[in-house]
Amino acid sequence: MPMTFLEKSFPPGISFGASGGPERRTRVLTFGNGGEVRASNWAGSRRRYDAGTGIRSLGDLFLVLELFEEARGRLHGFRFKDPFDHSTAMSTGSPSALDVVLGQGDGATATFQLAKTYGSGAAAYSRKITKPVAQTLAVAVDGVPLVVGDAPGSAVSLDATTGLITFSAEAIPQGGSTITAGFVFDTPVRFDSDQLEASLTHFQAGQVPSIPLVELLL
């Protein structure tokens, strides 16, 4: 069976209690005088989680077991709502069309990739977002909000499986214009083990299983 992406979500109530976050790979060479030379092995970051900390009941465990079998262990990917990082909005606010800059118009380019920016200036990091939550997307050009959707007359459409937005022919951003957006998003992940090990005795004693997940870089 070839690997694929299920386009379904890890149980949100369990993901809310998960632990984890971004990982980077950095080489550090330390000299005898204490000085260092550092270099990054990865251009970006990759997130890892343990969803076991979100298990609160046997019902939760059964939901994970069902997804594990459907995903064939590590074979297929699925959506996961990072409890700490799932929106372009700061803190707990709602996304706005002005949250992140996606690019500059040139009068011809109609398609842009959704992204989230961390930091500012030359050191800012732009993270490609491939699994947005469709109904949360807001887009603006030069600060003017546009109609997003698939209905006739919409200025912008979204492919929620890739994170690509496409402007209609009449709404293609003109040269020098700034395209901005805001949205909620999921992180594409897979199980990082082909074995889901759980013990009813341990669970009843308050010990939850480890359920490792790792981000897919699509």
Secondary structure, DSSP 8 states (H G I E B T S, - for coil): ----EEEEE--HHHHTT-EEEEE--EEEEE-TTS-EEEEES-SS-EEEEEGGGG--SHHHHHHHHHHHHHTTTTTSEEEE--SS--BSSSTT----TTSEEEEE--SS--EEE-EEEES-GGG-EEEE---B-GGG-EEEETTEEE-BSSSTT-SEEEETTTTEEEE-GGG---TT-EEEEE-BB-EEEEES-S-----HHHHHTT-----EEEE---
